[in-house]
Each structure stands twice: as C-alpha cells, then as structure tokens.
Amino acid sequence: MAEIDIGMGKSGRRAYDLDELVLLPGRRTRDADLVDLSWQIDAYRLELPFLASAMDSVTSPATAIAIGQLGGLAVLDLEGLWTRHEDADALLAELSVLDGTAALARMRELYGAPVDPDLISKRVAEIHEGGVIAAGAVSPRHAASLAPLLLKAELDLMVIRGSVISAEHVTDGESINLKEFVRELETPVIVGGCSSYHAALHLMRTGAAGVLVGVDGGSTASAGRVIGVGSGMATAIADVRAARMRHLDETGVYVHVIADGGFDSGGHIAKAIACGADGVMLGSALAAAAEAPGRGWHWGNSVVHPTLPQGNRIPIEPVGTLRELLLGPATTADGRLNMFGALRQALSTLGFENLKDLQKAEVLVRSIGK
C-alpha cells in the first residue's frame, strides 16, 4: 500500500475503518435458511461466530451460560470482580447506582482486592455446570502464575489479552516467552490484541489457536487519546489476514482471526469477516442487554489503573434481551438487535453459503456519511 507523506521526514499508510467500507452484491443471491453461520475454533464448534468480551459489565457466569446456550462463547475475566469477591453480583448492583468519582473510587477499592484462586475454580465450575464451554481471560503479566490453576479447573479455552500484546512480554525484569508458554499448554489459547502484520505473525508462531485484532477500538477505550496508539479496524484485519496466509503457507496451520472492538451491528460484523476475520468479540453491544451484569454501565479494567487509566466507564441504555440482541426479533432499524439475523441476511444478499465464502466478498471504499 502506498504511503502518504506527512511531512518531509515522515510518511504513513492510510488506514480504513469498517464504516468506510460497503460490501458489493454480485450476480447471485441465496435463501437465508441456506446460510451457515457456524464457526469451529480448535475442538469447539460455535453456532454463531462471536466471543463475548472479558469485561465485568458484559460477562458473568450467568451470562456466559446464556450466551453459550444461544450459540456464542463468553469469556470471563479471571482477574475481575468475579474472582476477587464471592458476592460480585451484589457489588455490581451497588456500583450501578454510583456515578462519577464515587463510582471510580469504589471500583478501585473493589479491584484492589486480591484474586482468589478458589473463586477462579468456582466460576469455571459454575459455567461448566451450565453445560457450555468455559473460557477465561488473563493478562500477560499473570498468565504463567495462573496457568496451573486454570488447567486444574479444566478451563476449556484461555484468552491472554491486553490492549497491545507481543510474543515476548517483559515483566519485573523477566520475560514471558509466549511461544514456549502456549506450546506447553494443553488448553487452546487465543492471544491479542494486535493490529499489524508483523505483530500478528509473531503471535501466530506461538502456537495460538487465534489472535485478537484491534487496539483502542471499543466504546470504553481511550488509549488513542491517552498514549497515542490505535488502528483502523478494517486495515488491521486485512493486515492480519495477510499474516495468517503467510503462516498457513509456512506451517500448514490455520490461525483464527478475531476482530475485537466497536461492533454494534450485523453490518459491522459482516464487513469485518469480509476483510478476513473468522469471528468477532462483542463488548458494548452485549452490555446493552437487559441481563448484562453492568446494569446500564460499561467499562474495561483499564478504567481502574492507579496511575494512568486508558478507558472510561460509560452509561449504556439497555435495548433488549441477549436473545433479541443476537437472534431477534428486531423492533428498530439501527442494527443493534438481531445482529446475527442481519449477518445471515448479508450472506443471503451476497449469495454466500458460509463465513469462509464471505471472506471473498468484494469490498468498496466510500467517504464517511455517503
């Protein structure tokens, strides 16, 4: 891709967001009931191609079970309130009536409590008891120390997640080599986020089953303003898609690409898959569910960083149940309800049978607002 001169001494690539793209219909259409939205990642088959984000305002053991029963996969934050406090639901209810500095002060207090290993095992067991896949997220800093406990708890899928993650993370003077760490685990691992070809390729070479794509893309994120990092989601997905093709050529191993951040409609999901994603991670879209543990508020863990927060706690109006958000019926035309019904309709309109076919869709770039 040609670079643009920023000045005499610096140039850069033009990056595209999903709102700047449209999908071009072809010569063929298909009945919606002949469309397959299923997604297989490692040993696990999902009827819908999404993960629910590991955020306390989105995923609880109860919503993890509900989402699993609806066809998705929810990821519990294993360093969040649910593994620090036995009465996490009551504490979330308490936070829902607080605003501004009072809420942030209370959140810092609650997140300052240590992670309880017994609660990690208990939460994973609760999800298993619901008959669904148990997935949990940990930070790179604590991945190695928590791994034995997670294996003992029989966690099905591990997500190692940070705003930006690399194949080698330095912590307290020592480094965590993800290539060695991931390959030693029996549990499949998803790692991220990343937004460039080279970073993604290094993460794929760790042996991860999937990589998360996106930096500062969600509605609560402020890393772009605070520390200056970010990416255009469409460009990031396409770059990581290229890394996946190279990795597949080199090793014969297919690594799943999961777009993470800012999805609030089936149209966004369809365009992400057309750019090369296999699935998406949903946060704020699910925080708007009537069952969401955030009870009208949405935030990520970075909001309680003691010295440099890179996220916000935002109010979010509930718009429907989890079922209505994912599978409908929709009562409005803003795309927030029946997101996967909309994805199904997109494939139907474009004439594609499944998600792999959708990755072949023709994409046009247009100006915002047109």
N, C-alpha and C positions, 0 to 999 in steps of 0.2 A: 504494500500500500504506500502510495506517495506521501512524503512528509510535507508539512506546511511550515514555512518559515515564520517563526515567532519574532525573530529579530536576526541581526547579522550573526549572532553567536549561538542561536538555539533554534531547533526545529522540533516538530512533534507530529504525531499522527492524529487525524480526525477520528474521534470516537462517536459511536452511534448508540442511542438509547432505543428501547423497544418501541416507544411512542413515535419514533421517526420512521418506522417500517410498516408496510402493509403486505399481506400475502396475496399473490396474484392467482385467481382461479384459472383453471385450464380448460381442456375440452371435455372433461369427464366429471360427473358427479356420482354420488353413491347414497343409497338409503342409510339413514343414521343408525338403524339397527344392524347394519352390516359393518360397523366400525368397531375396532377392538382397541380399548384404551389401556390394556394391561401392561405391566412393566415387571420384568424379572431382574432383580439385583442380587447377585450371588445365589444363594439357595432359596431366596424368598420371592414369591410372586405376589404382586400387588395389583388389585383390580383398577386402581387409579394411580397415575404417575406423580405422586407427591409425598413429601415428608412434611410433617408439622414441626415448626421451629422449636428448638430447645430454649424456650423462654417461659418464665413462670406465669406470664399473663396469657399464654397460649396453651401450654401442655401441663396437665396434671395426670396422675394415674387414671382418674375417671375419664378425662377427655382422650387420653391415649387409647383406652379401651374402646370408647365410642368411635374414634377416628379409624381404628383398626377394623372395627365391625362394618364401617362404611366403605372400606376398601383402600384406605391410605395407611400411612405409618407415621406415628407421632414419636418424637424424640424428646425424652425427659432430660432436663438439665440436672445432671448428677452433682452439681455444685451449687444448686439453687436452694430455694426455701424448703422444697420438699425433702431434701436430705439434710437439712440443718435443724428443722423443727418438726416435732411429732404433730403439732396442731397447725400445720401450714395453711389449711383451708380457712381456719378461723383468723389467722393472721392476715391472709389475703383479703378477707372480708373487712377487717379493721383498716387496712390500707385503702380500701375503696372509698372510704368516707373522708379521707385526708387529702389535702391539696397543698400544692406549693412546697415551701420549705419544711413544713411539718411532715409531709409525706416523705420527702427525701431524707430527713433526719431519722425518721423511724425505719426507713428502708436500710440505711447504712447500719443502724443498730442490728436489724434482723439478719442482714447478710454478713455481719461481722461475727456471728456465731460460727463455731467450727462445724465442718461436715461430719456427720455421724455415720460411721461405717455400717452400723446396724440398720439405720434408716435406708441406706442405699440398697441393702439386701431386701428390706421390707418392701420398698417401692417397686423393685424389679419383680418380686413375687406377686405383688398386687396386680401388676399388668399381666403377668403370665396367667394368673387366676381368671382373668377376663377372656382368656382363650386367644390372645393376639400376640404378635411379635413384640418383644421388648427391646427398645432401642434407647440408648442414653448417650449424652454428650459430656465430654470432659475437656478441660483446657490443656494445651500442650504442656504447661508447667506441671500439671498434676497427673498426666496420663500414665506415666511409668509407676508412680506410687499407688495409684488406684487400680491398676490393671489386675493384680492377683485377686483383689476383692471382687471385681466385676466378673472375672472368669468363674470364681466360686459361686457367684449369684446367678450364673448361667445367662448373662446378658447376651441377647441374640446378635445385636449389631451395635458397634461402637462408633461414635462420631467424635473426632478430635477437631475442635473448632475454635477459631479465633478470628478477629477482624481481618488479619492477614496472617498466614501461616506459611512456614517454609519446611523443607525436608530436613533441616537441621536447626533445632531451636536451642539457643544458649540460655541457661538459667543458673543463677548462683555460681557462675564460674565453670559449670559443667554443661555439656551439650547432650541433648536427646536426639539421637540419630533415628529418625522415623523409619528409615529403610530397615534397620535392624529390629526396631521395636515392632513394626507392623508385621514383618515376616515371622516373628516368633510367636505371634498370637494365633490361636485357633479361631477366634471371633473375627468375622469380616469387619473392616474398618473403612469409614468414609472420612476424608480429611479436607480441610479448607478453612477460610476462603483464600482463593487466589483469583487473579484477573489477567494473567499474562501467559503467553505460550511457554516460555522457559520455566516459570514457576510451576505451572501445571505439569509439564513434562517431568520435572524432578519429583513432584508429588506422586505421579503415576508410577514412577520407578521404585517407589517404596513398597509396592505391592498392594496398595489400597484398592478396594473394590469400587470406590467412587471418589470424585473430587467435587467440592462445593465451589461454585464460581460466583464472585461478586464481592465488592468492597464498598462499604458505606451505601448500600443500595436500599435498605429498609426505611420505613417511615420514621423510626425512632433514632436512626443513626445521624451522627453529626461529625464523623471523623474527617469528612472533606473540609469542613469549616475549621475544626479544631487543629488537625495536624496536616491537612492538605492532601490526603490520599483519597483515591476514588477510581472509578472506571465507568465507561459507558457499557451498560449491560449487554447490548446486542454485540458490540465489538468484542467484549470479554468472552462471551460464549463462543463466538466464531473462532477466536484465537485458541481457546482451549480445545475446541473441536479439532483444530489442526494438530494440536499436540497429541490428542487421542489417536488420530490417524497415524502419526509417526510412531507412537508407542505400539500400536497394533501391528504395524509393519515390522517393527524390530523384534517384538516378543510373541506375537500371536494372541496377546491378552487384551480383551476389551475392557476399558475402564469407563464407568458411567459418569456422565457429566450432569451435575445437578445445579441448576441456576437458583441462586439464593438472594432474595431481596427485592421488595417493592411490587410484588404481584398482587393485583386486586381484581382481576377479571380473567375469564376464559380466553379472551383475545390476547392478553399478555402471555398467558401460558402457551398458546398456540404459536406465537411468534418466537418465544424462547426455544421451543422444540424445533421449529423450522431453522433456527440459527445453529442448532446442533445439540441442544440439551436433550437428555433422556427423561428427565423429570425436573420438578421444581420443589423448592422449600417455601412453605407459606407461613407467614407470621401475622402481620396486621390483618390480613384477610380473615383469619380464623379468630383473632382477638375480638372481632365483631360478632362472634357467635353468642347466643343467649347463654350457653353453658360455659363460656370462657372463664377460667379462674381469675382473670384480671378484673372482672366485673365492671367493665366500662373504661378500663385503663390498660395501657400497653407500654411495655418497657423491655429493655435488654439489660444484662448485667453491667454493662459499661456505665450505666447511669449512676451507679453507686461507687465508682472508682474514687478512692480517698483523695487523690491529688489532681487528676485530670480526667473528668468524665468526658466520654465521647458518644453520648447518647442522651435521649430525652424520655421522660415519662409523659405520654400524651393521652388525652381523653379520646375515647373511641366509642361511637354510638353503636349499640347492638342493632343488627339489621335482620337477624333470623337465626334459626337453629343451625347446628352443624350440618344436619341433613339438607336443609334448604340452601345453605351456602354452597355445599358441594354438589348436590344432586337435584336441587329444586323441590318444588316449582318456584320460578322467579315471579315476583309481583311487580318488579321495577325493571327499567331498561338500562340501568347503569352498569350492568355486568357483574355486580358483587354477589348476586345469588345465582345458583345453578351453574357454577363455574365449569364443571366438567360436562354438564349438558351442552354448554357453549363450545367447549373443546371438541366434543363429539360432533356438533353441528359444523364446526370449522373443517374437520376432516371430511365430513359428508359433502360440504360445498366444494372442497378442493378435489374430491374424488379419491381420497387416500383411505386405505384399509386399516392402517395401524400407525403407531408413532414413528417407527423407522421410515415408513414411507413419507411421513410429514417432514422429516429432515431433508427431503429432496425438494421441498416446495420452492417455487420461485418467489423471491422477495424484492420489493421495490422500496426505494428510499424516497421519502417525501418531506416537505417542510412541516414543522410543527404548526398545528392549527388548521391545516388544509385537509 
